[in-house]
Amino acid sequence: MSLKGKSAVITGSNSGIGLGIAKELAKAGANVVLNSYTDRDEDHALAREIAEAHSVKANYIKADLSKGAEARALVEQASDALGGVDVLVNNAGIQHVAPIDEFPVEKWDAIIAIMLSSVFHTTATALPLMRKAGWGRVINIASAHGLTASPYKSAYVTAKHGVVGMTKVVALETAQEPITANAICPGYVLTPLVEAQIPDTAKKYDMTEEEVTQKVILERQPSKEFATTEQLGGVAAFLCSSAAEQITGTTISVDGGWTAL
């Protein structure tokens, strides 16, 4: 499969899942735009590394996705830089855990803005570009929490369920066009952020790191194994392939059996 000549925007992609997806799409030949809310030398260095490693164009564009205007501008700037936007991967996210009656309003607003409203803004801006190009892929990174729920994560679960619903709407609105929209629903993924949390979590529960990984972190993941960012990137690349032309409006779980329970 080759994505040579295609251009992809991946939100929240200077680390973790987003960066893994960006690398896999670049490996398939796509030009990519990385994004986050920071504007550091290392952010731009990541783009240069991807460009050199895969002989593609790669740019880093800062955008605060809690602001609709910046979310839309990200897609517009990416189109200017790469000559279009063929693939949109909505991945950016944050988390806060608290009971509903204690959930800070500002945290609720931020999570909904970054994880749900931004998906509306980027998609609304990208679809006309895809239609102009005659081809497009919208790939939303939802979560196992887009299909099920956990206590104390009201904003996150609400946002991810909303993303799954919006994915279906986009798929129906583009069903007779060469554009698809799908949601990938990961369970726990081994990212640098998760890896960094394991030692502290082990101390909290007075367990070894292996015990806390199996019994606490992966408690709801039947495989007892993390998904990897490379695996998620591979699923995203597959959704861009000709084999996936009739896959639209659905969810693909990468959760080690979590949502089979």
N, C-alpha and C positions, 0 to 999 in steps of 0.2 A: 504493500500500500504506500502510495506517495501523496504527500500534501504539498509538493513543490508548486510554488506560485500562489498558494493560499496564505491568508494572513489571519492570525488568531490573537484575540485579546483575552487575557486571563486576569481576573481581578484577584486581589489579595495573593500575589504570586511571588513575593520576595522571600518566601520560606514555605516549608511544609507541603501540603497537598497541592497548592497552586503552583509552586515551583516545580514539583514533580510532574505535573501535567504539562507545564510549559516546556520542560526538557523533552518529554516524550513527543509532543507535537513538533518541536524543532527537529528531533531525530527523524521524524517522518518527512521533513522537508519544509514545514511551514515557517513563515516569518512570524515572529511573536512580539507582543507588547506585554511586558511585566508591569505590575502595578501594586502600590500600597500607598499609605498616607504619609510615609516618610520620604525624604529626598536626600539620602546619604550617598557618599561616594561608593559604598559597598553595594547599594541598590543598582547603580549604573554599572558597576563592575560585574554583577551577575549577568546583566544583559550582554556585556561584551564577551563574557566567558561562553555563553550559549551561542552567540554568533560565531565565535571562533571554532567551537567544538563541532558545530553542525553545518557550517558554511551557509548560514541564513542571516537575514536581517533580524536584529533584536534591539528593542528600545525599552527603556524604563520611563514610565510616565506617572508622576505623583497625582493622586486624586483622593480627596476625602469623600468616601462614598456615603457618608451620612448626609451629604448635601446633593440633592437631585441635580442641580446645575453642573456640579463637578462630575457626577457620574455620566451625564450626557456628554460633557466636554471630553472626558476620557476617550469615549468611542470616536468622537469627531477628530480628536488629535491623533488617535491611532490610525484612522483612515487617511489622514493627511500624511502621516509618516510612512505608511506601508502601501498606500494606494488602494485601500479598501479594508473591509472587515468581513471575512468569510466565516469565521468561527468565533463565537462568543462563549466564554466559560465564566459563569458567575460563581465565584468561589469565596469571596471575602466574607469573613465572619468574626464575631467576638462572642464571649460567653459571660454570663453572671448567674450565680446560683443563690436562690433565696426563696422562702415561702411567698406565696402570692400577696398575702397581707403585709409582708415586710419588703416586698420587691421595690427598690428605688425607682421612682417614675422616670428619672433621667436615664437609668440603665435600660428600662423597657423601651423608651423612645429611641435610644441609640441602637439597640439590637434590631428593632423593627426597621429602622432607617437603613442600616448597613446591610442587613441580611435579606430584607424583603423589598422595601421600596427601591433600593438601588437596582434590583433585578428588573423591576418595571422600567426604570429610566434607561438602563443600558440596552435592554431589549428593544424598547420603543425607538431608540436611536439607531440600533444596528439593523433592524429589519429592512428599512428602505435601502440600505447599502447592500444587503444580501440580495434583495429583489433586483437591484440594478445589475449585480454581478451574475444573477441567474443561478445562484447556489448558496446555501447557508446551513450552518449548524449552530443551534443554541443548546448548550450543555450546562445545566444547572447542578451545582454540587449541593444536594440536599443533605440527607442524613438518615440513619435508621430512625432518628427522631422526627423525620418527616412522615413516617409511617406508623410510629408508635409513640409512647410518651414515657417520661420519667418525672418523678416529683421534683419540685424546686427549680424547674427549668422552663417556666411558663413562657417567657419571651422567646427563647431559643426554639422550643417545640412549636409554638405558634408560627414563628417565622418560617421554619422548615416545612411545616404543613402547607403554609401559604405558597411557598416556592413550588411544591409539588402541584398544587392547584393551578398556579400560573403557567407552569410547564404544559399542562393539559390544554389550557386555553390557547396558548401560542401554537401548539400542535394542530388544533382544530382550525385556527385562523389561517394556517399555512399548508393545510393538508393537501391541496391540489397544486402546490408549488414545490420546487426542488429544495425545500427547506424543511429541516426536522427540528424538533425540540424534545429533549429528554432530560431526566434527572438521574444523577448517580447518587445512591444513598449509602455512604460508607458507615460502617460501625466504627470501632476504635482503630485508628491508623497510627503507625509508628512514625511520628514526626519528632523533630528536635524538641519541640515544646513538651510532648508527652514523655520523651526520654528523660528530660530534665526534671520532671515531676516525680519520677519513680523513686529516687532515693529518699526524698522528703516524705512521700506517702508511706514508704516502708518503715521509716522511723516513727511516724504517727501511729501506725498499727502494730509496731514492735514485731515486724516480720522481716524475712529476707526479701531482697528485691524480686526474686523469682516467685516467692509466695504471694507478695502483694500484687504482682502482675497477674497471676493466675486467679487468685481468690477475690481480689478487689476490683482492679481495673478491668479485667476481662471476664468478670462475673457473668455478664449477660451475653457474652460472645461464645457460643457453643464450641467453636473450633479451638478456643483458647490460644489463638494466634492473632497477632495484629495483621491488618491489611497493610500494604506498603504504598508509598506514594508512587512508585513505579507501576504497581498494579492499577492504580486509579488512572494514571496517565495512559496506560495501555487500553483501558476501557474507553477513555475519551477519544483516543486515536481510532479505536474500532468504530465508534459512533460517527466518525468522519469518513469512514470507508464506504465503498459501494455496497458491501454486504449489509450495511445498516440503512439502506435507502428507505426501507419500509418499516423501520423501527422509529416510531414517533409517538409522543404523548404518553410515555410510560416511564417507569422507574426501574433502575437496575441496582439491585442491592449487592454491596460488596462488604458483607458484615459477618462472615463466618457462621451464618445460620441464625443470627439474632432474631430477625423478623419471621423466622419459621416457627418460633416457639408459640 
